[in-house]
Amino acid sequence: MTLPPLKLVLTAAGCPGASTLIRMLKSNGEREIVIHGVDMRPDAIGRFMCDGFSLVPPGASAEYIPALAAVVEREHPDLLFVQSSHEIETVARHRDVFEALGARVLADGVRGIEIASDKAVMHAACSEIPVPQPELLRPASLEEFVAGAHALGYPDVPVCFKPPVAKGSRGFRILSAHVDRVHELLYERPINRYMTLDDFIDLFTGYEPFPDLMLMEYVDAPEITVDLYADEGEVVFHQTRTREEFLTGLAMAFKTIDRPRWSGTWTWTTTRACSGSAGSSWRSTRASARSCTRRTSSSRTSASSTRSASSARTRRPRSRRGCAPAAGPCGTTTRSSGTTDEDEAGRAADPAR
C-alpha cells in the first residue's frame, strides 16, 4: 500500500452495482479503505460486504439527514460517498452539516445536480454549446403530441418520448408504426419499449391533465459512456465504456474501451466536486452534454464523448408549429467534456437517464 488509509461512509449500500463498487474499493491496491455502509433495507448486500453497517430512513424522509449525520459523527469517516441519485441533492443541500463533522462530501453543487436531474433542463443547457442534439418538442396536449410526432417524421421513422424527471426507463417509449405484437409476445422480454401512436392516443384520450413529456427524434446506435473524476474543474482521469446489456432499464454489463482520439485539452465552466459519471442512457453519437470551453495549452486531457456511436441523424433544437419549443438557457452543467468533429454525430433520447 502506497497511500494512507481512508475511511468512508457509503450510502445506498444495497443499490445495483454496490457489491462491485465495494469489492473494487477494497481491492484497489493503493491504500486500505474501510467502508461503513448505510441503507434503508436491513438485508442490503452492503451489510455483508462492508466493515460496518447502519440502517437509515429513505432519502426522501425528513429524518434521513439527521440519521446520516449521526452515522458520520459516530464513524468519523474521511469521506461521505453518495451512491443514489435519490439522495444526492438532499445531501448536497446539507453539505455543511457533514463537513462540520469532518467528512468531505462526494457530491456536486446543488445547481449542477438540479440541471443534471431534469432532462429538459439539461437539453436546454446543451443548446448553449456546439454539440448537435435530437430535436425536442414539449407538447401541452394530446393534439399537440400527435402533431409533433408527425412533424418529427412518424410514421416513416420512429420517435420517442419520456418524462423530464424519471429514472430506470420509467415513462420512456419508442413510437413505431411497425410494431409486431406477436413477435413481442412470444420472443421479447415483458419490458417493452415500443408502442404505436394509436396506442398512445388510446391511453391518453380524455386523460387530464396531459402529462409533461419530452417528444424527441429517436436515434439508435451503439452507446458509449464516460465516467470521470475531476478536481477543481480539471479532469484527473476517465474511463470509456460501451454499454452491453440492460435489465429493467438499468445498464448491467459494460466493456472498457480505448478511445485516444477523443482526448483533448479542456477547461470547465463548472466544478465537479469529486467525481461523476457521465453515465445513464442516450443512444447516439453524442458528445457530452456539458458546458465547456477549449484551452490553447494544458497538460491535462479530458474524456471527450459521453454518448458516442458510429452514425446518427442530428439537428440543432428548434420549435415546431403546434408544439411548445424546448425551454430556454438554464446555465451550465455538472460535468464537461470535449469531442472531435468525427465523433460529433448526435444524441438520441433513451430511457434510463
Order of alpha helices (4+ residues) and beta strands (2+ residues): beta-alpha-beta-beta-alpha-beta-alpha-alpha-beta-alpha-alpha-beta-alpha-beta-beta-alpha-beta-alpha-beta-beta-beta-beta-beta-beta-beta
